[in-house]
Amino acid sequence: MNNEKEVLVFKSLSDYNRLKILRMLANSCCELCACNLLEEFNITQPTLSHHMKTLIEAGVVISRKQGSWSYYSLNGNQLEEVITFLKALINTDIEESKR
């Protein structure tokens, strides 16, 4: 991950609704339709679209269109990169504290 990508990812994770969307996707056995996501929120469809666009641009969610419906799932590869980045921060901190 580079600095620009890191900023996009962490900005995307800094919103209550987007974190709730990620939890819903993580807890689903498969991808979710936008209509399923919208049922769980007190927001409009354009607001959901904005949140999904933010998550997709950050790379943490994958979108697939089928007809007029959009389906979403987590991007495990990108989330693994986030975990690796955070672990590197912890390891750097541990190494510096040993000195």
ABEGO torsion letter per residue (X at the ends): XBAAAAAAAAAAAABAAAAAAAAAAAABABBBBAAAAAAABBBBAAAAAAAAAAAAAAGABBBBBBEABBBBBBBAAAAAAAAAAAAAAAAAAAAAAAX
